[in-house]
Amino acid sequence: MPFRDRADAGSKLAEALAAYKDQQPVILALPRGGVPVAAEVAAVLHAPLDLVLVRKIGVPMQPELAMGAVVDGGSPLVVRNEDVMTLAGISESEFKAVGSSELAEIERRRQRYLGNRPRIDVAGRVTIVIDDGMATGATTLVALRATRARHPKTLILAVPVAPTDTLALTRREADAVVCLENYELFGAIGLYYSDFRQISDQEVIDALARFPAAEREPAT
């Protein structure tokens, strides 16, 4: 296995991102699995840590089938999969209803994970989006597009492992992509970790607590 667990993956990813340390980067994690990876990177780079929350908008009778996705923010980004909507016979009102429900879930998670901590302003800053790996890349692509809309100086995607073809897609959205391991024949992300257990909400909260709001802005 390339990685013992997410902390190990984060330590190795931090080494690969060391060149950004002096650029006062912002680290954005995709919860839940991306948080322990990103926390290791943020600690080494002395960077603030925040979340980018993405929710799949599933077809009502087949919720695992994504007809779109929504990302939190001042102006939430909604991405639609028109092909799926057409095949499933989804009306505009049905799409909006499910989308509103997922947006409410995003807000619930932000309150649970971050409370009233202010969102980090990434405008004009080097911004590194981190997850524990990619498979199809659908969620990551939406997260990158939403982060790009916040006008970072440089947008970087960093993941421990991903399929080779998915990496090609993400390079269209990010200014740089850092990936430690990539494979033509991929399977599932968990195959590359000895320990890939589910991360709890409390573990996310505890990891974020290591980066208090008072330390979330760069030194002047």
N, C-alpha and C positions, 0 to 999 in steps of 0.2 A: 504494500500500500504506500502511495506517495506521502500520505499524511496520517499521523496518529489520530488527531482530532482537529476541531476548528481552531483551537488556540495554536496548535503546531502550524497549521496552514497560515494563520495570521502572522506568526513570527517569520515564516519564510517569505510571505508576501511583503512584509515590512522591509526585509533586506532588499528586495527587488525594487522597492519604491524609495529607497534611501535618498536618491538624488533630489527628491522633492522636499526634503526636510526644511531647507533654508528658504523655501518659497511660501511658507506659512499656509499650507493647504488646509482645506476643510474636508473632513471625511464624512460621507453619507452612507449609511448601512441600510440594506434591505432586511427587515426583520422577518422571521426571527433568526434564521440560521446565519445570516450575514453579520449579525451584531458581534458575536464573540470573535469572528475573524477581523472585523473592522476595529474592534477595541484594541487588539494587539498592535495593529498598524498605527492607530491614533496615539497610543502610548509611546511608541518608538519615535514617531515623527513629531511628538509634542503638538498634536493638532486637535482642534475641537471635533466632537463627534455628534452627529445628528442622524435622523432617520429620513428615508424616503419611502413612504408607504404606498404600496400598489395593491389593488384588488382586481381580481378577474371579474368581469361581468358575464356570468354564465347564462346559458339558455334556461328558462324557467323549469322545463321538464327534464333537462339534462344538464345540471349545473356544472359538471366537469368540462362541458364543451363551451369554450370561450367565444362570446360574440363581441367582446370588447374588453377594455380595461380602463380603470380610473386611477389617477395618482393624486395624492393630496397636494394642497398648496393654496395660496391666496386666491388663485383662479385655477381650480382643479382641471387637469387635462384628462379628457375622455377620448379614447381611441376606439374606433368601431371596426368590426370585421364584417363588412357588408355581405361577403359571400355566405358566411354562416347565418347571418340574419335572414337572407333570402331563402336559403335552403330550409331553415327551421320555421319560416313563415312568421317572423317576429315583427310586430308593428312598432312604430315609433314610440307609442305610449308604453308598450311593454318594456322596450329597451330603457326608456327614461325611468320607469319604476324600479327596475332592477339596479340601474346605475345609481339612483338616489339611495337605495338601501345599502349598496356597497360603500358609497361615500360616507354615509352615517357610520358604518362599521370602521372606516378609516379614522374618522374623528374620535370614535370611542377608543380605538387603539392608541391614537396619539395622546389622548388624555390619560389613559392608563400608563403608558410608557413614559411620557414626558411631563404630564401635568400642565402647569402654566409656564413652563420654561419657554422662552421665546425661540422661534425658529432662527437658525443661523442664516444671515444674508450672504449668499454665495456670489452675488454680483461682483464681477471684477476680480474674483479670487480663483486660484487653482483649486479645483474640486474633484475629489476622487470618490467614485461610486463603487461600493464593495458588496459582493455577495459571497456565499460559500461555494459557488460554482454555477454553471449554466448547463441546461439541457437544450430545450428548444430556443431559449433566449427571449421568449415573448415578453415576460415580465421585465427583464432587464432592459429591453429596447424601449419599453414605455417609460421606465424610470429615467433612462438617458434623455429621452425627448423632453420629459417634464423638467429635468434639471437644466437642459440646454435653454429652455424658455426663461429660466431665471438669470440668464446672462453671465455665466461664469467666465473667468478669463481663459481658462483651459479646462476642458472636461476630460477626465481620465476614467476608464473602467479598469478595475483590478479584481481578478478572480483567481482562485487557486487552480481550477481545472474546468475545461470546457471542450465541446466537440470542435474540431477544426472548422467545419462549415459555419457553425454558429458564430465563431470569432470573426469570420469574414463579414457577417452581417453587422456586428456591433462596431466594426471599424468605420462604417458609414455614419455612425451616430456620435462617436467619441473622437476626440483629437488624438488620443493615444490609448492603447489597450495593453495591459500587462497581465499575462496569464502564464502561470508556472508550468502547467501540464496541459497538452491538448492532444486529442486522439481522433483519428478518422472514424473508428468504430468505438462508440462511446458507452452506450448503456445508460445507467443512472449515476447521479453524482455520488451517492453513498458508496458505490463500489470502490471509490478512491480514498476512502477514509476507514481506518480501523474502528473508530468510534464515531458514528453518525447519528446518534440518538437525537430525538426531537428536543429543541430548546424551548423551555417554558417562558411564559410571560415574566415571571419573577427573575429569571436569569437575564432577560433583556433589561429589566429595570435596574438590576444590580450592576450590570455592565455599564449602563449609561450613568449611573451614580458616581462612577470613577471619574467622570468628566463634568464637574459642576458647572452650572450656568455662568458663574462668575469668571470661569476660565475659557469661555466659549468665543471670545473675541481675540484677535491677534494683538500682540504688544505693539505699541506705537513708538 
